[in-house]
Amino acid sequence: MNALRIILTQNEAHYRKEESQTNKMTYPLPPFSTIIGAIHKACNFKTYHPMNISVQGKYGSLTKQPFTNHCFLNSVMDDRGILVKVANEEQLSSRYEKVAATKKSQGNSFLKGITLDVFDEDLLNEYRALKILGSEIGDFKKLRLDKIKNLFKKRKKTIGDKKKLFSKNSNEYIHLENREKEIKNLEVLIDDKFKTFRENNYEKKVSRYQGLVTSLGYYEVLNYVKLVIHVSSDDETLKIIKDNIYNLKALGRSEDFVYVEEIEEVSLSNEIDRELTSEYSSYINIDLLNNESVFIHKTAKSKVAGTRYYINKDYNIIDNKRIFNKKKVLYISKFNVDEDSSGIYLDKEYIVTFN
């Protein structure tokens, strides 16, 4: 089997586990999807190029780096957090302007200006004016609009009662029915005008003001990482990858820079004539463990112990959502293979297992 062997190093790296939030945990090796995505970006592929990945490696230490976690609240709390104005009212944008922040744990008020750090007085005044307008709109609906709607309701009931006194073909019935339609149309017109005014003059504008709270979180960071990656694909794709591999700038986060030490075309063999021990940790397909192609000691062929992961490889777009194809793997180190192993490839001193 033809493949590419890519050897790279990183001073630090974080391969985030999707389920971790405040404290962002890392996989010990990059998931297949992370590698495939980085290769596609480096090669400027516009469509998916099928490929299989084998990844093995090691790192020097694991440390934690602090970061500020930003969380938008569902609504602005008047007495806590940070008041911000976002760039796009239709979504939680990463771009925002700070308006004001509360100083204490309680007793603050954005509307009354109590114990605040004010960053933009004009925006704070705009926010207060919008909240006042919102109260006025609420009062108008309660004190005037709801009374008018109740009046319409009573008139429709009166007309309904009168219609029962006449036949449907009579002039009186037709007159009452037309009057009923006029009231309903007027009711809809008033509702539409009120909703349009409220949406354009209040809801859209005030929705750009949101509450923001911050908390301290941590990244798990791998230090002094070395990775040995094997890529299997068609010949044309492998050639493009080889020609563009030095465009690969980062793996993991955008700041997790890589140094590509080696890129080489290799021929993989599945003929193993002796027991071999892996120098690096690796993701091993669960099937290789079940058929005892991978083990610890040859004498008893002890089963391998490690950490099970269910990691992403590639995905399909279904209903505008990414549905990932996941692989069941075991993360292990110092494992053995021998002449009875199947599904295993050799590249000189490297044991290669595709998933």
N, C-alpha and C positions, 0 to 999 in steps of 0.2 A: 504494500500500500504506500502510495506517495503522500507526503505530508510536509508541512513547514514546521520547523522547530524555532520558536522565538524565546530567547532568554532575555529577561529584563529585570531591572532593579528599581526599587522605590525607597526613598529615605523614610517616608511614612505613607500609610494608606488606611482608608476606612471603606470597607465594603458593607454597606449598611444592611442590617436585617430589617425588612419592611415593617415588622410588628413592633419594633422599638421606637418610642417617641421621645419622651423627655431625656432619657439616657439612651443614646443611640449606640446600640451594640453592633459589632462588626463580625462578619464571617471570617474565618481564618485564611480563606482563599477567595478570590473573586468568583462569584457565581458565573455560570456559562453565559447567561444573558448579558452580564456586564462586559465580558470579553468580546462577545459577538457584536454588541452595540458599539464598543470602542473601535473595533476593526472596521465596521461599516462606516463609521464617521471618518476614520483615517483615510479610507478608500473612496469616500464620497459616493457610496452606493445609495441609489435612490429607491431601490427595491431590495427585498430580502434575498440574499444569496445563501442557500442552505450550506451548513457546515457543521462538523462535529468537533468538539473541543475536549482535549485532555489538559488538565492543569495540575501542577504539583509545585511545591515550593516550601519556603521556610521564612521565619522572621526572627529578629533578635529579641524583641520585648514587646509588651503591650502596655500602653499608658492611657491616661484619660486627659482630654483637653476640654476646658469649659467653653460653653457658648451660651448666648442669650436666646432663649426660646420666646418667640412672639406668638401670642394667641389672641385672635379677634373674638370678642364676645358677641353673642347673638343680638344684644342691645346695649345701648350706652347706659351705664349705671352712673347716676348723678354724683355719687359720693366716693367713687373709687376708680383706680386705674388711670389710663392715659386717654385723653380725647384726641382723635386723629381724624384727618380728612383724607379719604382714599382717592386714588386717581380715577377709579372706575366704580360707579355705584352699583353695577350689575354683578360684580364679583369681588371676592376678597383679594384685592390687588396687593402685590408686594411693595408697591410704591404708595407712600402716604406722607402727609405733612403733619407734624406734631402741632397741636393747638394748645393744649394745657395738660397738666398732670397734677393729681392730688398729692398732698404732702403727708397726710396722716392716714392711719388705717380706718378712721371713721370721722364723721363730723364735717366732711368736705362738701362742696357743692359747686358744680360747673355753672349752674344757672345763677346762683347767688354770689359767686366769686369768693367763696370761703376757702381759705388755706389751699391756694393753688400756686403752682409755678406756671405762668402764662408765657407761651412761646410766640403766639401770634394773636394780638389783641383784636385785629380785624376779623379773623376767622372765628374767634370766640364770640364776638358780637353777632356775627352772622348766624352762628349756631343758636344763640339765645333768641334772636329774632325769629328763627324758624320754629323753635319750641313754643314761643308765644303764639305764633300764627297757628301752630297745631292745636293749641288749647282753644283759640278762637274758632277754628273750624269745628272742633268737637262741640263747643257751646252752640254754634249756629245749627249744627245737626240736631242737637238735643232740644234746643229751645224753639227752633223755627221749622226746620225741615221735617222733623218727626211729627210735629203738630199738623203740618200741611198734609203729610202722608196719612195721618189718622183721619183727617177731614175727607180725603179722597176715599178712604176705606168706608167711612160712613155713607158717603154719597153713592158709592157703588152698591152698598147693601140696600139702600133705599130704592135705587133704580131696579135692583134685582127683585125686590119685593113687589114693585109696581108691575114689572114685566109679567109676573104670574097672573095678573088680572086680565091680560089681553091675549088674544091669539097671535101666533107668530106672524101671520100675514097682515095683521091690522096696522094701520098707520101709526097708532099709538105705540105699539110694540117696536116698530122699526125706528121711530123717533127716539125711544128710550135706549134702544141698542146702539144707535149712532152716538147718543150722548155718553153712553158707557165707554165706547171706543175712544171718544175724545178725552175723557178723563184718564184712561189707561195710557194713551199716547202722551198726554201732558205729564203723567207720572213718570214715564220712561225718560222723557226729555229732561225733566228736572233732575232725576237720578244721574243721567249721563253727564249733564253739565256740572253737577256737584263732584262727581267722581273725577272728571277731567281736571277740574280746577284743583282738587285736593292732590291729585297725582302730579300735575305739572308744577304747582307752586309750593308744595310741601313734601310729599313722599319721596320724589326723585332727589330733591335737594338734600333733605335731612338724612337720606340713606347713605350719603357719602360721608357722614359723620359716624364714626364707629368707636367702640370702646376697645382698648388694647391693654392687655396685661402681659408682663414679662416675667420670666422665671429663669433660674440658672439650670442649665442642663450640661450633659457631658457626652463627648464623643469618645468611644473606644478607638484607639489608634494603634496600628501595627507599625513598628519601627524596624528599619533595615530589612526590607522585604526583598526576597529573590524569588522569581517565578520562572518556571519552565513550562511553556505552553506549546502544545502540538495542535495544529489545525489540519483537518482533513476535509477536502472539498474537490470540486472538479479542477482540472488543470488550469483553465483560464482564470478562475477565481483565485487560485493559489498564486498565479503569476502577478495578478493585480495587487494582492496583499503584499507580496514580496517587494514590489516596486514602490509601495506607498507606506510601508510599515513605519518609516521614520516620521510620518505625519501623526503617529500615535503619541500624543502629548501627556495624557493623564489616564488613570484607571482608578475608578471609584469616584471620589469627589473631583471637581475641576482643579483643585489645588494639589491633588495627589499626583505629582509629575512622575513620569517614567523615564528611564534611560534604557534604550534598547541596546543590549550588549551584543546580541547575535541574532541573525536571521539566516536560516539555512534550509535548503531543500533536502529532505531525508527520505530514505526508503525503509519502511517499517516491516519487520519480519514477525511472523507469529510462530516461528520455530524456536523453542526453548529447550536447550540440551542440558541444563543444570539448574540448581537452585540459585535464585538471585534475591537480594534484599534491596528494597528501595531506600535510597538515601534521603528522599524528601517525603513530606506529608502530601496526601493526595485525596481527591474525591473519588471513591470507588463505587461503581454501580452495585446496588444491592444484589443483583443476580449473580455477580461474580463471587459473592460470599456464600450464597445459597448452594452453588455447585462446587464450593471448596476450591475455586481457582486461586483464591488468595487466602493465606494462612500465616500463622506466627512461627510455629516450629514444625519442621518436616516430620519429626519422629511421630508425633501424635496428630499432626496437622490441626493444631489448636485453632479454634475459631477466633477471628479478629474482633477486638473490642475497639470502639471508637464512638464518635458523635454522629448521630443520624440527622440528616438535613433533607428538606424537601425544597429544592432550589429551582429557580427559573432557568429555562434554556431559550426558547423562542416563543412567539405568540401569534395569534390570529386576531383580526379585528372582527368582532361580532357586535352588532348594534352600537357601533361607534365606541366600543370598549375593547381594551386589550385583554384577551384571555390567554394567559400564559400556559405553555406546555411545561410541566414540572417534572423533575427527575428525583427519584429516591436514591440518595447516596449516603455513604458512610465516610466521614473524614477520619483518616487513620495515618499513622506513620510507622516506619520500620516493619513493613509487611513483606511477606515472601511469596514468590511464585516458583514453579518448577516445570518439568517436562510434561506433567499431567494437567497443567493449567490451560484453560481455553478462554478465548476472548481477550487475550493479552497480547500486546505487541512490544517489540524491543527496538530501541533506537540507541545503539551502542550501550552506554551504561544506564540509560533511562528506561524505566518500565512505563509503558503507555497504556492507558485504559480510557477508551472513549465512552461517552454516555449518550 
